[in-house]
Amino acid sequence: MKVSIVTLSFNQAEFLERAIQSVLEQDYDDIEYIVVDPGSTDGSRDIIEKYRDGIATVLDQPDKGPPDGLNNGFAAATGDIYCYMNADDAFLPGAIKEAVAAFERHRDADIVVGHGFIVDKAGDVIRRFRSAPFTPWRFAHGAAVVMQQSTFFRAAAYKATNAFNIDNRTSWDAELLLDMGLAGARVKIVDRNWSLFTIHEDSISGSQRMADESLVNHRRYFAMVMGREQRPSDSYCFTYARVLRWLMDPVGVIQKITDKLFGVPKPKTF
């Protein structure tokens, strides 16, 4: 199976080389690598050119923001499996081969999702990230958190949606996953670590500069799934869903305890 990987790049030169190397040094041969850079001025273009021989397509036209850039990237993709990696994140060794193997084992799965690690700007591990079983209902109730960097989906599942919502400025990745789920996509969680997610002061997650907009989006997701606005009584369902999340993941509970006692193990990186 061919895997099409899109990397979004915009003025993140300090991280970009790690992201590119984490793709090009994978031990899986059938990768189509697409890099989208709508106008970096910090040296990112020089880094992309340095690795140009390993990149199938570079898209450098202006776009309307990250979700629009991703749409442009996947419009150029020809693979069977899609995934994307932001310039400040990275794959772990063997991730692509393991994801493809998961699709081969679980032929009814449209999306496979692994786990990973949250790291700081210097690349030091902060904590593990455990993806949780996904259904639209669980997602709407805050209990289907998945690691975007460890998410792979069949091209057909992506094409069954209207692509990324270019008006969503905070969680376009989550909205795409929900759209695929509402279109009938089946999700398989794989108990493997596949990526690094970097939290820093300039990222949306790290800065929380769009927290209010994120809340609005999550209320909109709830309405998309439930067909109505949230009510105060829904708090019981939110609590139930979150308790169920941990009951369904005893390994995650054990890892939280051992990480607290002994520290988070350092993943093998490139």
Protein Blocks (a to p, Z undefined) as FASTA:
>chain_A
ZZddddddehilklmmmmmmmmmmpccfbbcdddddfhiaehpmmmmmmmmmmpmbdcfb
dcebjklmmmmmmmmpcbfbdcdddfkbccdehklmmmmmmmmmmmmbcbdcdddddddf
kopafbdcddddddfklmmnopacccfklcccdfklmmmpgbjafkbcklmmmmmmmmmm
mnopacddddbdfbdcdddfkbmklnommmmmmmmmmmmmmmmmnopacdfklmmmmmmm
mmmmmmmmmmlmmmmmmmmmnopaddddZZ
